[in-house]
Amino acid sequence: MNILLTANYKNGLFSNGLQQNIVFLAELLKGIGFTPIIAINHKIEECIDPPSDILIIEENELLEYCEDISFILNASWLINNDTIKSIKEKNKNFKNIHIVYGNGLLADIERCSWQDHLAISPEMVDEVWISPHYKFSYNYYKTYYNTERVFELPYIWSSKYIDMHEKIWNKINKTCYYRPGEDKNIGILEPNLNITKHCLPSIMIAEEFYTKVSKEDFNKITVYCAAKFTDKKYFKSLMWNLDVTKENKIEFKGRIKVSKIFADMSNVIISNQLLNALNYTYFEALHFNFPLVHNSELIKESGYYYPNYDTKLGAEALNLALNYHDQNLDKYKEQAQKTIYKHSPNNPIVIEKYKKLLS
């Protein structure tokens, strides 16, 4: 049985966690007897580091392959209504699945304000599969698609690609793994594209720690994907009211590969999310044994957890990460591996859940 997944490799596998997720899902499906095909919405020659062992086709080739497809998994981009109609005319038996890997509810709210293309028609979708950290939107999708066929699909992560980067760093005698005893440098890695994963709460946690707990426990804070904010008057004025700025403890940089950050730049991670409780950055940090200060209830057993936007409890968690991580490293690694395995595409429990979805 052929399964088609949508993806976009114009900016490479590391443009965001989603594109890696699609490859991991394709490999999982391949392992249980399906033949995955990846459809991209750009030219093949524009792909950067695409998977080499999976057939990739362009959007305009969909109708050539549609007769042999059992499922379409709209994982990255949604195939438009007219194309789905044409596919259904040729193949009445396939299922069209909308996979919610992003915060679709909040995205739809934003799209209502600034996008001008058509929404997907409810009658074009047979089922909706939702990643567990977006369970709050179950009823939203049931209402819009007028269906009870809304299901949870397991979240999956693999170290396959980040380990390739580790091998590259090894060639120059560096490693992405946490190095006990080094001076502490804080990294804030949010993409800063919207309010769901933004640097500001994490900066405030570092400020709370710096002003109320200790000014001696870290060298600097680097905020990534934030250089674009440095010419914004409001952001600048907000930052200049903080001691970490006045005392030259914070810097703002653009987008940098996470492997370079781990190998060469930051070794304590502060994160904050709003309704986005599973994140590839979390798993990458845990995999490399980095102290991860975070507010994700879905992995609260790992890292250094604080609730919601509580800067005081966040500062307490940061204190643990800065001052006690090295001596607790073995226990930290053991728990981190349990969390990672829970979401591994090689975990038999995960595989069985996917078999059930596809049965």
NUKEDO-8189 format. One record per residue (C-alpha): residue in three letters; chain; x, y, z. Coordinates in Angstrom, 1 decimal, padded with zeros to 4 digits. Each point is the difference from the previous one (the first is absolute). Last residue first. Layout:
N
{node Ala A {X Y Z}} ...
//
This chain:
359
{node Ser A {-006.0 -000.4 009.9}} {node Leu A {002.1 003.2 -000.4}} {node Leu A {-000.7 001.5 003.4}} {node Lys A {000.5 -003.4 001.6}} {node Lys A {003.3 -000.5 -001.7}} {node Tyr A {001.1 003.4 001.2}} {node Lys A {-000.9 -000.9 003.6}} {node Glu A {001.9 -003.3 -000.4}} {node Ile A {003.2 001.9 -001.1}} {node Val A {-000.1 002.3 003.0}} {node Ile A {-000.4 -002.9 002.4}} {node Pro A {002.9 -001.8 -001.8}} {node Asn A {002.3 002.9 000.5}} {node Asn A {002.1 000.4 -003.1}} {node Pro A {-001.6 003.3 -001.0}} {node Ser A {001.2 001.3 003.4}} {node His A {-002.4 002.1 002.1}} {node Lys A {000.1 -002.0 003.2}} {node Tyr A {003.7 -000.7 -000.8}} {node Ile A {000.8 003.7 000.4}} {node Thr A {-001.7 000.3 003.4}} {node Lys A {001.8 -003.1 001.3}} {node Gln A {003.3 001.3 -001.4}} {node Ala A {-000.5 003.3 001.9}} {node Gln A {-000.6 -001.9 003.3}} {node Glu A {003.3 -001.8 -000.3}} {node Lys A {001.9 003.0 -001.1}} {node Tyr A {-001.3 002.1 002.9}} {node Lys A {000.9 -002.8 002.5}} {node Asp A {003.5 -000.1 -001.4}} {node Leu A {000.4 003.8 -000.1}} {node Asn A {-001.0 000.7 003.6}} {node Gln A {003.4 001.5 001.1}} {node Asp A {000.3 001.9 -003.3}} {node His A {-003.6 001.3 000.1}} {node Tyr A {000.2 001.5 003.5}} {node Asn A {001.0 003.6 -000.4}} {node Leu A {-001.2 001.3 -003.3}} {node Ala A {-002.9 -002.3 -000.6}} {node Leu A {-001.2 000.1 003.6}} {node Asn A {000.2 003.9 000.0}} {node Leu A {-001.9 000.0 -003.4}} {node Ala A {-002.8 -001.9 001.7}} {node Glu A {-000.2 002.6 002.8}} {node Ala A {000.1 002.7 -002.6}} {node Gly A {-003.0 -001.6 -001.8}} {node Leu A {-001.8 -000.2 003.3}} {node Lys A {000.5 003.8 000.3}} {node Thr A {-000.8 000.6 -003.7}} {node Asp A {-003.3 -001.9 000.1}} {node Tyr A {-001.1 000.0 -003.6}} {node Asn A {-001.7 -003.4 000.0}} {node Pro A {001.5 -002.4 002.5}} {node Tyr A {003.7 -000.7 000.6}} {node Tyr A {001.9 -003.2 -001.1}} {node Tyr A {003.7 -000.8 000.1}} {node Gly A {000.7 -002.7 -002.5}} {node Ser A {-002.1 -003.2 000.0}} {node Glu A {-003.1 -001.0 001.9}} {node Lys A {-001.8 003.1 -001.2}} {node Ile A {000.0 -001.4 -003.5}} {node Leu A {-003.7 000.6 -000.9}} {node Glu A {-000.3 002.9 002.5}} {node Ser A {002.4 002.1 -002.1}} {node Asn A {001.3 003.0 001.9}} {node His A {003.7 -000.3 -000.7}} {node Val A {003.5 000.2 001.5}} {node Leu A {002.1 -002.5 -002.0}} {node Pro A {003.4 -000.9 001.4}} {node Phe A {001.8 -001.6 -003.0}} {node Asn A {000.3 -003.8 000.0}} {node Phe A {000.6 -000.1 -003.8}} {node His A {-003.3 -002.0 -000.5}} {node Leu A {-001.8 002.3 002.4}} {node Ala A {001.0 003.1 -002.0}} {node Glu A {-001.0 -001.6 -003.3}} {node Phe A {-003.3 -001.2 001.6}} {node Tyr A {-000.9 003.5 001.3}} {node Thr A {001.0 001.6 -003.3}} {node Tyr A {-002.3 -002.4 -001.9}} {node Asn A {-003.0 001.5 001.9}} {node Leu A {-003.0 -001.4 001.8}} {node Ala A {-002.0 002.3 002.3}} {node Asn A {-001.1 002.5 -002.6}} {node Leu A {-003.1 001.7 001.7}} {node Leu A {002.2 002.9 001.1}} {node Gln A {003.7 -000.8 000.2}} {node Asn A {003.0 001.0 002.0}} {node Ser A {003.6 -001.1 -000.2}} {node Ile A {003.2 000.5 001.9}} {node Ile A {003.0 -002.0 -001.2}} {node Val A {003.4 -000.4 001.8}} {node Asn A {003.1 -000.8 -002.0}} {node Ser A {000.3 002.8 -002.6}} {node Met A {002.5 000.8 -002.7}} {node Asp A {002.3 -002.7 -001.6}} {node Ala A {-001.3 -003.5 -000.1}} {node Phe A {-003.6 000.6 001.1}} {node Ile A {-000.5 003.2 -002.0}} {node Lys A {001.7 -001.5 -003.0}} {node Ser A {-002.3 -003.0 000.1}} {node Val A {-003.0 002.3 000.3}} {node Lys A {000.8 001.6 -003.3}} {node Ile A {-000.1 003.8 000.4}} {node Arg A {-002.8 002.5 -000.7}} {node Gly A {000.8 003.6 000.8}} {node Lys A {001.7 001.3 003.1}} {node Phe A {-000.9 002.1 003.1}} {node Glu A {002.4 000.5 002.9}} {node Ile A {-000.5 000.1 003.8}} {node Lys A {002.3 000.6 002.9}} {node Asn A {001.1 003.6 -000.8}} {node Glu A {-000.8 001.4 003.5}} {node Lys A {-002.8 002.2 -001.2}} {node Thr A {-001.4 -002.9 -002.1}} {node Val A {-000.1 -002.6 002.8}} {node Asp A {-001.2 002.8 002.3}} {node Leu A {-003.2 000.4 -002.0}} {node Asn A {-001.6 003.4 -001.0}} {node Trp A {002.1 000.0 -003.2}} {node Met A {-001.8 -003.2 -001.1}} {node Leu A {-003.5 001.6 000.0}} {node Ser A {001.3 003.1 -001.8}} {node Lys A {001.6 -002.1 -002.7}} {node Phe A {-003.1 -002.2 -000.4}} {node Tyr A {-002.3 003.0 -000.3}} {node Lys A {002.3 001.9 -002.4}} {node Lys A {000.5 -002.9 -002.4}} {node Asp A {003.5 000.1 -001.5}} {node Thr A {001.3 -002.9 002.2}} {node Phe A {-003.0 -002.2 -000.7}} {node Lys A {001.4 -001.6 -003.2}} {node Ala A {003.1 -001.1 001.9}} {node Ala A {-002.3 -002.3 001.9}} {node Cys A {000.3 -003.5 -001.6}} {node Tyr A {002.4 -000.8 002.9}} {node Val A {000.2 001.6 003.4}} {node Thr A {003.4 -000.4 001.5}} {node Ile A {000.3 000.5 003.8}} {node Lys A {003.4 000.5 001.5}} {node Asn A {002.6 -001.1 002.6}} {node Phe A {-002.1 -002.0 002.4}} {node Asp A {-000.1 -000.6 003.8}} {node Glu A {001.4 003.3 001.3}} {node Lys A {-002.9 002.4 000.0}} {node Ser A {-002.0 -002.1 002.4}} {node Val A {-003.6 -000.5 001.3}} {node Lys A {-002.2 003.2 -000.2}} {node Thr A {001.4 002.1 -002.8}} {node Tyr A {001.6 -002.6 -002.2}} {node Phe A {-002.6 -002.7 000.6}} {node Glu A {-002.9 002.4 -000.7}} {node Glu A {001.8 001.2 -003.1}} {node Ala A {000.6 -003.5 -001.3}} {node Ile A {-003.7 -000.8 000.6}} {node Met A {-000.9 003.3 -001.8}} {node Ile A {002.1 -001.0 -003.0}} {node Ser A {-001.9 -003.4 -000.1}} {node Pro A {-003.4 001.8 000.0}} {node Leu A {001.2 002.3 -002.9}} {node Cys A {001.5 -002.6 -002.4}} {node His A {-003.2 -001.1 -001.7}} {node Lys A {-001.5 -003.4 -000.9}} {node Thr A {-003.8 000.4 -000.1}} {node Ile A {000.0 003.8 -000.4}} {node Asn A {001.0 000.0 -003.6}} {node Leu A {003.1 -000.6 -002.2}} {node Asn A {002.5 000.3 002.8}} {node Pro A {001.8 -003.3 -000.9}} {node Glu A {000.8 -000.6 003.7}} {node Leu A {003.6 -001.0 000.7}} {node Ile A {000.9 001.8 003.3}} {node Gly A {003.6 -000.9 000.9}} {node Ile A {001.7 000.5 003.3}} {node Asn A {003.8 -000.2 000.4}} {node Lys A {001.4 -001.9 003.0}} {node Asp A {003.8 -000.4 000.3}} {node Glu A {001.0 -003.6 -000.7}} {node Gly A {000.2 -002.6 002.8}} {node Pro A {-002.2 -002.6 -001.7}} {node Arg A {000.0 -000.1 -003.8}} {node Tyr A {-003.5 -000.6 -001.5}} {node Tyr A {000.1 -001.9 -003.3}} {node Cys A {000.3 001.9 -003.3}} {node Thr A {003.6 -000.9 -000.3}} {node Lys A {003.3 001.5 -001.2}} {node Asn A {003.2 -001.6 -001.2}} {node Ile A {-000.1 001.5 -003.5}} {node Lys A {-001.3 -003.2 -001.5}} {node Asn A {-002.3 -000.5 003.0}} {node Trp A {-002.0 003.0 -001.2}} {node Ile A {-001.0 -001.8 -003.1}} {node Lys A {-000.9 -003.1 001.9}} {node Glu A {-002.3 002.1 002.3}} {node His A {-001.7 001.3 -003.2}} {node Met A {-000.9 -003.5 -001.0}} {node Asp A {-001.3 -000.6 003.5}} {node Ile A {-002.5 002.9 -000.5}} {node Tyr A {-001.3 -001.8 -003.0}} {node Lys A {-000.7 -003.4 001.6}} {node Ser A {-000.9 001.2 003.5}} {node Ser A {-003.6 -001.1 -000.5}} {node Trp A {-003.3 001.6 001.0}} {node Ile A {-003.6 -001.1 -000.2}} {node Tyr A {-003.3 001.4 001.3}} {node Pro A {-002.7 -002.7 000.0}} {node Leu A {-003.2 000.6 -002.0}} {node Glu A {-003.2 001.1 001.8}} {node Phe A {-003.2 -000.4 -001.9}} {node Val A {-002.8 002.0 -001.5}} {node Arg A {-002.6 -002.0 -001.8}} {node Glu A {-003.0 001.5 001.9}} {node Thr A {-000.8 002.1 -003.0}} {node Asn A {-001.4 003.4 -001.0}} {node Tyr A {003.4 001.2 -001.4}} {node Tyr A {-000.2 003.3 001.8}} {node Thr A {-001.7 -001.4 003.1}} {node Lys A {002.2 -003.0 000.5}} {node Tyr A {003.0 002.2 -000.7}} {node Tyr A {-000.9 002.4 002.8}} {node Asn A {-001.0 -002.9 002.2}} {node Tyr A {003.5 -001.5 -000.1}} {node Ser A {001.8 003.4 000.4}} {node Phe A {001.1 -000.6 003.6}} {node Lys A {001.7 -003.2 -001.1}} {node Tyr A {002.7 002.1 -001.6}} {node His A {002.9 -001.5 001.9}} {node Pro A {-001.1 -003.5 -000.9}} {node Ser A {000.5 000.5 -003.8}} {node Ile A {-003.3 000.0 -001.8}} {node Trp A {-001.2 -002.3 -002.7}} {node Val A {-003.1 001.3 -002.0}} {node Glu A {-002.0 -002.4 -002.2}} {node Asp A {-001.9 000.0 -003.3}} {node Val A {000.8 003.5 -001.2}} {node Met A {-001.4 001.4 -003.3}} {node Glu A {-003.4 000.6 001.5}} {node Pro A {001.4 002.5 002.5}} {node Ser A {001.3 002.3 -002.8}} {node Ile A {003.6 001.1 000.5}} {node Ala A {000.2 003.8 000.6}} {node Leu A {000.3 002.2 -003.1}} {node His A {002.8 002.6 -000.3}} {node Asp A {000.1 003.6 001.3}} {node Gln A {002.0 -000.2 003.2}} {node Trp A {000.2 002.9 002.5}} {node Ser A {-002.6 000.0 002.7}} {node Cys A {-001.8 -003.3 -000.5}} {node Arg A {003.5 -001.6 -000.3}} {node Glu A {000.8 001.0 003.6}} {node Ile A {-003.0 -001.8 001.4}} {node Asp A {000.7 -003.0 -002.3}} {node Ala A {003.6 -000.1 001.4}} {node Leu A {-001.3 000.0 003.6}} {node Leu A {-002.2 -003.0 -000.8}} {node Gly A {002.7 -001.7 -002.2}} {node Asn A {002.7 -000.1 002.7}} {node Gly A {002.2 -002.2 -002.1}} {node Tyr A {000.2 -003.7 -000.7}} {node Val A {-003.7 -000.2 -000.9}} {node Ile A {-000.2 -002.8 -002.5}} {node His A {-002.9 000.4 -002.5}} {node Ile A {-000.7 -003.5 -001.5}} {node Asn A {-001.4 -000.7 -003.4}} {node Lys A {-001.0 -003.6 -000.2}} {node Phe A {000.3 -001.9 -003.3}} {node Asn A {-002.8 -002.1 -001.4}} {node Lys A {-001.6 002.2 -002.7}} {node Asn A {003.1 000.2 -002.1}} {node Lys A {-000.2 001.8 -003.3}} {node Glu A {-002.9 002.3 000.8}} {node Lys A {001.3 000.3 003.5}} {node Ile A {003.4 001.2 -001.3}} {node Ser A {-001.7 002.8 -002.0}} {node Lys A {-002.0 001.1 003.0}} {node Ile A {003.2 000.0 002.1}} {node Thr A {001.6 002.2 -002.6}} {node Asp A {-002.8 002.5 -000.1}} {node Asn A {-000.1 000.3 003.8}} {node Asn A {003.7 000.8 000.5}} {node Ile A {002.5 -002.4 001.5}} {node Leu A {000.8 001.2 003.5}} {node Trp A {003.6 000.7 000.9}} {node Ser A {002.3 -001.8 002.5}} {node Ala A {-001.8 -003.1 001.2}} {node Asn A {-002.9 -000.5 -002.5}} {node Leu A {000.1 -003.8 000.2}} {node Ile A {-001.5 -001.4 -003.1}} {node Phe A {-000.9 -003.7 000.4}} {node Ser A {-000.6 -003.0 -002.2}} {node Ile A {001.9 001.3 -003.1}} {node Asp A {000.3 -002.1 -003.2}} {node Glu A {-002.4 002.1 -002.1}} {node Cys A {001.5 003.3 001.2}} {node Tyr A {003.5 -000.4 -001.5}} {node Glu A {-000.4 001.9 -003.3}} {node Leu A {-002.6 002.4 001.6}} {node Leu A {002.6 001.2 002.6}} {node Glu A {002.6 000.9 -002.6}} {node Asn A {-000.7 003.8 000.1}} {node Glu A {000.8 000.0 003.8}} {node Glu A {003.5 -001.3 -000.7}} {node Ile A {001.1 -003.5 000.9}} {node Ile A {002.5 -001.5 002.5}} {node Leu A {000.6 -003.7 000.2}} {node Ile A {001.6 -001.0 003.3}} {node Asp A {003.6 -001.2 000.5}} {node Ser A {001.9 003.3 -000.4}} {node Pro A {-001.8 002.2 002.5}} {node Pro A {000.3 003.6 -001.2}} {node Asp A {003.1 002.0 001.0}} {node Ile A {-001.1 003.3 -001.7}} {node Cys A {-002.7 -000.4 -002.6}} {node Glu A {-000.2 002.8 -002.7}} {node Glu A {000.8 -002.5 -002.8}} {node Ile A {-003.2 -001.9 000.8}} {node Lys A {-002.0 003.2 -000.6}} {node His A {-002.5 001.2 002.6}} {node Asn A {-003.2 -001.3 001.7}} {node Ile A {001.6 -003.4 001.0}} {node Ala A {-001.7 -003.4 -000.1}} {node Ile A {001.7 -002.8 002.0}} {node Ile A {-000.8 -003.6 -000.9}} {node Pro A {-000.1 -002.7 002.7}} {node Thr A {-000.3 -003.7 -000.8}} {node Phe A {-001.6 -001.8 002.9}} {node Gly A {001.2 -003.1 001.7}} {node Ile A {000.5 000.8 003.7}} {node Gly A {003.6 001.4 -000.5}} {node Lys A {-001.0 002.2 -002.9}} {node Leu A {-002.6 001.6 002.2}} {node Leu A {002.6 000.7 002.7}} {node Glu A {002.3 001.4 -002.7}} {node Ala A {-002.7 002.3 -001.3}} {node Leu A {-000.8 001.2 003.5}} {node Phe A {003.7 000.8 000.7}} {node Val A {000.2 001.8 -003.3}} {node Ile A {-003.2 002.0 000.8}} {node Asn A {001.4 000.9 003.5}} {node Gln A {003.2 001.3 -001.6}} {node Gln A {-002.0 002.5 -002.1}} {node Leu A {-002.1 001.0 003.1}} {node Gly A {003.0 000.7 002.2}} {node Asn A {000.8 003.2 -001.8}} {node Ser A {002.4 001.2 -002.8}} {node Phe A {002.3 -002.8 001.1}} {node Leu A {-001.1 -002.4 -002.8}} {node Gly A {000.7 002.6 -002.7}} {node Asn A {-001.4 003.3 -001.0}} {node Lys A {-001.7 -001.1 -003.2}} {node Tyr A {-000.7 -003.4 001.6}} {node Asn A {-003.8 000.3 000.3}} {node Ala A {-002.1 -003.0 000.9}} {node Thr A {-003.3 -001.7 -000.9}} {node Leu A {-000.4 -003.7 000.7}} {node Leu A {-001.3 -002.7 -002.4}} {node Ile A {-000.6 -003.5 001.2}} {node Asn A {000.3 -003.0 -002.4}} {node Met A {-001.3 -003.4 001.0}} 
//
